[in-house]
Amino acid sequence: MMIHPVKSSSSLIRSCMEAISVLSVTQPVEIKLIGLKTFCSHKNSNVRCSAQKDNHKDFASIIPNLNRKGTHIHRLESKSFVPDNSTMSALMLYYANNGFFHEANSIWHEIINSSYNLDIDIVMALIDAYIESGLFDEVIQVINQISLRHPQLQYQVYAHTISCFGNIGELELMENTIQDMVSKGFPVDSTMGNAYIMYYSRFGSIPMMENAYKRLKTSGILIEKDGIRAISLAYIKDKKFHSLGNFLRDVGLGRRNSGNLLWNLLLLSYAANFKMKSLQREFLNMLEAGFEPDLTTFNIRAVAFSKMSLFWDLHLSIDHMNHNGVVPDLVTYGCVVDAYLDRRLGRNLDFALRKMNVNDSAILLTDEVVFEVLGKGDFQSSMETLLEFNRGKRWSYKELIGIYVKKRYRSNQVFWNY
């Protein structure tokens, strides 16, 4: 087969794919390929001359020769259709994405054994198609072929494959691919290392995740915010709050590049079991370490104080927020409202809210990890639903509190009537 090397063009490949896609709506495979030939003869100037010579052929005469899958390229070649790199790549991906893997493999072997300048995006797209269909052996074969024929693309292919295996929870295949990559002299960088522990935190057991973290730490790679959050969520889901605290201390509470994340998670580990003295102690340690509490920090304490009906501590925390210039959100207001209404102290609610600007527009800015541990209060849950169904309207806290108080009053009336 005579192959004319042409510089790869992403726009041309997309155009070819669009042509295939449009033709695939109602027509059989044979007619799709004939239409593709006509399209490509106008799109590729490098093969335009040879293609245009055949423009006047009776394409209908090709149809009987294309009645079996697996012979398309050779049949079209015999009819003077000489596909270029872009066309071959587009056709290969079309086959792979539609489940015709035998045909896709045939074209892939043509491409990998040719003098084409291989496009890394095409290789990644082929790997995606294989992994989506569970053809993991073919993925390994592609990696080996790239290593032999295009070693300059090895690392990118390894990194993409590791990410794909990790995202679907194939941890053993991910491990094997990493080991193969390292054996060839390629390093595990910070991005890959942090993604590695995130995959284990999502799909592995706690011991597997902890071993992955130890390996990361031994390698000298610094765990980043996303990795810290992922491991913390795994501990939270298993309610291993003591282990969470140990992990956070091991990472280092003094780290500045993670903001207040480490301290907030540590406070949550105590608030989860309402260890109020420990919660207060660690909050003071946070201040002594030079960290400024943010909205999430204050709301972790506010939720704990509200659930424990510690009104004095709740009001002191709100005063501290005002002093630091931290604007309360829906969670903060919910802590006050729920604390007073749950104790049937609704008459004192106006007094409790006197230092808060109830005319502000309602916002929700608290880190969602707080809700994973402490859940949502009734006021917050009810008002979030209201805000969701009335997105176009600006709601003040005063309006929301008024609606909620009426709702609680009506529910109490129904209860006592029964």
C-alpha positions in Angstrom: 0.0 0.0 0.0 1.4 3.4 -1.0 1.2 5.8 1.9 1.7 9.5 1.4 2.9 11.1 4.6 1.1 14.2 5.5 1.5 16.5 8.5 -1.3 15.8 11.0 -4.0 18.3 11.3 -6.5 18.3 14.2 -9.0 20.4 12.3 -8.8 18.0 9.3 -9.3 15.0 11.6 -12.3 16.6 13.2 -13.7 17.4 9.7 -13.3 13.8 8.7 -15.0 12.6 11.9 -17.9 15.0 11.3 -18.3 13.7 7.8 -18.3 10.1 9.0 -20.8 11.0 11.8 -23.2 12.7 9.4 -23.0 9.8 6.9 -23.5 7.3 9.7 -27.1 8.4 10.5 -29.0 6.4 8.0 -26.6 4.9 5.4 -24.8 1.5 5.5 -21.1 1.2 6.0 -20.3 0.8 2.3 -22.0 4.1 1.4 -20.4 5.9 4.4 -17.0 5.0 3.1 -17.7 6.1 -0.4 -19.1 9.4 0.9 -15.9 9.8 3.0 -13.8 9.3 -0.1 -15.7 12.2 -1.9 -15.3 14.4 1.2 -11.6 13.7 1.7 -10.9 14.4 -2.0 -11.9 18.0 -1.3 -10.4 18.4 2.1 -6.8 17.2 1.6 -4.7 19.1 -0.9 -1.9 16.6 -0.7 -4.0 13.8 -2.1 -6.4 16.0 -4.0 -4.8 15.3 -7.4 -5.1 11.5 -7.1 -8.6 11.7 -5.6 -10.0 14.2 -8.1 -9.0 11.9 -11.0 -11.5 9.4 -9.6 -14.3 11.9 -8.9 -16.0 10.9 -12.1 -16.0 7.2 -11.4 -19.2 5.5 -10.7 -18.9 5.1 -7.0 -22.0 2.8 -7.0 -19.8 0.1 -8.6 -17.7 0.0 -5.4 -20.6 -1.1 -3.2 -20.6 -4.8 -4.0 -16.9 -5.0 -3.1 -17.5 -3.5 0.4 -20.1 -5.9 1.7 -17.9 -7.4 4.3 -16.3 -5.6 7.2 -12.5 -5.8 7.4 -11.9 -5.2 3.7 -12.8 -1.5 3.4 -9.3 0.1 3.2 -8.0 -2.5 0.7 -11.1 -2.3 -1.4 -11.0 1.4 -1.5 -7.3 1.3 -2.3 -8.1 -0.9 -5.3 -10.5 1.8 -6.5 -7.7 4.4 -6.3 -8.7 5.8 -2.9 -5.5 6.5 -1.1 -6.3 7.7 2.4 -3.9 10.0 4.2 -3.0 10.2 7.9 -5.9 12.3 8.9 -8.4 10.1 7.1 -6.9 6.9 8.5 -7.0 8.2 12.0 -10.6 9.5 11.7 -11.7 6.2 10.3 -9.9 4.2 13.0 -11.5 6.2 15.7 -14.9 5.9 14.0 -14.6 2.1 14.1 -13.3 2.0 17.7 -16.0 4.3 19.0 -18.7 2.2 17.3 -17.4 -1.2 18.5 -15.7 -2.4 15.3 -12.4 -3.2 17.0 -11.1 -5.7 14.5 -11.3 -3.0 11.8 -9.9 -0.4 14.1 -6.9 -2.7 15.0 -6.3 -3.3 11.3 -6.0 0.4 10.6 -4.0 1.0 13.8 -1.4 -1.5 12.6 -1.3 0.3 9.3 -0.6 3.6 11.1 1.9 2.4 13.7 4.0 0.6 11.0 4.0 3.5 8.6 6.0 6.7 8.4 3.2 8.8 9.7 3.9 11.4 12.3 1.8 9.9 15.1 -0.6 12.3 16.8 -0.7 11.8 20.6 -4.3 12.9 20.8 -5.3 10.1 18.4 -3.4 7.5 20.5 -5.2 8.7 23.6 -8.6 8.6 21.9 -8.0 5.0 20.8 -6.9 4.0 24.4 -10.1 5.7 25.7 -12.2 3.6 23.3 -10.5 0.4 24.3 -10.8 1.1 28.1 -14.5 2.1 27.7 -15.1 -1.4 26.2 -12.9 -3.2 28.7 -10.3 -4.2 26.2 -7.3 -3.8 28.5 -5.0 -6.2 26.7 -5.3 -4.0 23.6 -4.3 -1.0 25.7 -1.2 -2.8 26.9 -0.4 -3.7 23.3 -0.7 -0.1 22.2 1.7 1.0 25.0 4.3 -1.7 23.9 3.9 -0.7 20.2 4.4 3.0 21.1 7.5 2.1 23.1 9.0 0.4 20.1 8.0 2.7 17.3 7.5 6.1 18.9 9.5 6.2 22.2 9.2 10.0 22.3 5.5 9.6 23.1 5.9 6.9 25.8 5.6 9.1 28.9 2.4 10.8 27.7 0.8 7.5 26.8 1.8 6.0 30.2 0.4 9.0 32.1 -2.9 8.9 30.2 -3.3 5.2 30.6 -2.6 5.4 34.3 -5.2 8.1 34.7 -7.7 6.1 32.7 -7.2 2.9 34.8 -7.4 4.9 38.0 -10.6 6.7 37.0 -12.4 3.4 36.6 -11.0 1.8 39.7 -8.7 -0.7 38.0 -6.0 -0.3 40.6 -4.0 -3.4 39.8 -3.7 -2.5 36.2 -2.8 1.1 37.3 -0.1 -0.3 39.5 1.3 -2.6 36.8 1.4 0.3 34.3 3.2 2.5 36.8 5.8 -0.2 37.5 6.3 -0.7 33.8 6.8 3.0 33.3 9.3 3.3 36.2 11.2 0.3 34.9 11.8 2.2 31.7 13.3 5.2 33.6 10.3 7.5 33.7 9.6 9.3 37.0 6.4 9.6 38.9 5.8 13.3 39.2 3.8 15.2 41.7 0.6 15.3 39.6 0.7 11.6 39.0 1.6 10.8 42.6 -1.3 12.8 44.0 -3.7 11.3 41.5 -2.4 7.9 42.5 -3.5 8.3 46.2 -6.8 9.9 45.1 -7.7 6.8 43.1 -6.9 4.6 46.1 -9.0 6.8 48.4 -11.9 6.5 46.0 -11.7 2.8 45.1 -9.4 1.1 47.6 -9.8 0.1 51.2 -8.4 2.2 54.0 -5.3 0.0 54.4 -4.6 0.2 50.7 -5.0 4.0 50.7 -2.7 4.3 53.7 0.0 2.2 52.0 -0.4 4.4 48.9 0.1 7.5 51.1 3.2 6.0 52.7 4.7 5.2 49.3 4.0 8.8 48.2 5.7 10.1 51.3 8.7 7.8 50.9 9.2 9.0 47.3 9.5 12.6 48.6 6.5 13.9 46.7 4.4 16.4 48.7 0.8 15.6 49.1 -1.4 18.5 47.7 -4.8 19.8 48.7 -6.8 17.5 46.5 -5.0 14.5 47.8 -5.5 15.7 51.4 -9.2 16.2 50.8 -9.6 12.8 49.1 -7.9 10.8 51.9 -9.8 12.8 54.5 -13.2 12.1 52.9 -12.3 8.4 52.9 -11.7 8.5 56.6 -14.9 10.5 57.1 -17.0 8.0 55.2 -15.7 5.2 57.4 -16.1 7.4 60.5 -12.5 7.0 61.4 -12.0 10.4 62.9 -9.1 9.4 65.1 -7.2 8.2 62.1 -8.2 11.4 60.3 -6.6 13.4 63.0 -3.4 11.4 63.0 -3.2 11.7 59.2 -3.6 15.5 59.3 -0.8 15.8 62.0 1.4 13.6 59.9 0.9 15.9 56.9 1.8 18.9 59.0 -0.7 21.4 60.4 1.8 24.2 59.9 1.7 24.0 56.1 0.7 27.3 54.6 0.0 26.2 51.0 -3.2 24.4 52.0 -4.8 27.4 53.6 -7.1 26.4 56.5 -8.0 23.0 55.0 -5.9 21.0 57.5 -7.0 22.8 60.6 -10.7 22.8 59.5 -10.6 19.0 58.9 -9.0 18.6 62.3 -11.7 20.7 64.0 -14.3 18.5 62.1 -12.7 15.3 63.5 -13.5 16.6 67.0 -16.9 18.2 66.2 -18.1 14.9 64.7 -18.2 13.3 68.1 -18.9 16.6 69.9 -15.7 16.7 71.8 -16.2 20.3 72.7 -13.1 20.8 74.9 -10.8 19.3 72.3 -12.5 21.4 69.6 -11.9 24.6 71.6 -8.3 23.6 72.4 -7.4 23.0 68.7 -9.1 26.2 67.7 -6.9 28.1 70.1 -3.9 26.2 68.8 -4.9 27.2 65.3 -4.9 30.9 66.3 -1.5 30.5 68.1 0.0 29.0 65.0 -0.9 32.2 63.1 -3.8 31.0 61.0 -6.9 33.2 60.6 -10.2 31.4 60.9 -12.3 31.5 57.8 -16.1 31.1 57.3 -15.8 27.3 57.3 -13.8 27.3 60.5 -16.4 29.4 62.3 -19.3 27.4 60.9 -17.8 24.1 62.1 -17.9 25.5 65.6 -21.3 27.2 65.2 -22.9 23.9 64.1 -21.4 22.1 67.0 -22.5 24.8 69.5 -26.0 24.8 67.9 -26.5 21.1 68.1 -25.3 21.1 71.8 -27.5 24.2 72.6 -24.5 26.1 73.8 -26.0 29.5 73.2 -23.4 31.6 74.9 -20.5 30.0 72.9 -22.6 30.4 69.7 -23.0 34.1 70.3 -19.3 34.5 71.2 -18.4 32.8 67.9 -20.6 35.2 65.9 -19.0 38.1 67.7 -15.6 36.8 66.8 -16.7 36.5 63.1 -17.9 40.1 63.2 -14.6 41.2 64.7 -12.6 39.4 62.0 -14.8 40.7 59.2 -16.1 37.3 58.2 -19.5 37.5 56.6 -21.9 34.7 57.8 -23.8 32.6 55.3 -26.9 30.4 55.3 -25.2 27.8 57.5 -24.4 30.4 60.2 -28.0 31.8 60.2 -29.3 28.2 60.3 -27.3 27.5 63.4 -28.9 30.4 65.3 -32.4 29.7 64.0 -32.3 25.9 64.6 -30.8 26.3 68.1 -33.6 28.7 69.3 -36.5 27.1 67.6 -35.5 23.5 68.6 -35.6 24.8 72.2 -38.9 26.6 71.7 -37.2 30.0 72.1 -38.6 31.5 68.9 -39.6 34.7 70.8 -36.0 35.4 71.5 -34.9 34.9 67.9 -34.9 38.7 67.0 -32.6 39.3 70.0 -30.3 36.5 68.9 -30.0 37.9 65.4 -29.5 41.5 66.4 -25.8 41.5 65.6 -26.3 39.9 62.2 -27.4 41.8 59.1 -30.6 39.9 58.2 -31.2 42.1 55.1 -28.1 40.7 53.3 -28.8 38.4 50.3 -28.6 34.7 51.2 -25.4 32.9 50.2 -23.9 29.5 50.9 -20.1 29.4 50.9 -19.2 26.8 53.6 -17.0 23.9 52.5 -19.3 21.0 51.7 -17.0 18.6 53.7 -18.7 20.1 56.8 -22.1 18.6 55.7 -20.4 15.2 55.1 -19.6 15.1 58.8 -22.3 17.2 60.6 -25.1 17.1 58.1 -27.4 20.0 57.3 -29.7 21.7 59.8 -33.4 21.8 59.1 -33.4 25.6 58.3 -30.5 25.2 55.8 -32.1 22.1 54.1 -35.5 23.8 53.8 -34.2 27.1 52.5 -31.8 25.5 50.0 -34.8 23.8 48.4 -36.6 27.1 48.3 -33.6 28.9 46.8 -33.1 26.1 44.2 -36.7 26.5 42.9 -36.5 30.3 42.9 -33.1 31.0 41.5 -34.2 34.2 39.7 -35.2 35.9 42.9 -33.0 37.7 45.5 -33.8 36.4 48.9 -32.7 38.1 52.1 -32.1 36.2 55.3 -35.0 38.1 56.9 -37.4 36.7 54.3 -36.1 33.2 54.6 -36.3 33.2 58.4 -39.9 34.6 58.2 -41.0 31.8 55.8 -39.3 29.1 57.9 -40.8 30.3 61.2 -44.3 30.2 59.7 -43.6 26.7 58.4 -42.5 25.6 61.9 -45.5 27.2 63.5 -47.9 25.5 61.1 -46.3 22.1 61.6 -46.6 22.5 65.4 -50.2 23.5 65.0 -50.9 20.3 63.0 -49.1 18.2 65.6 -51.1 19.6 68.6 -54.4 19.3 66.7 -53.8 15.6 66.5 
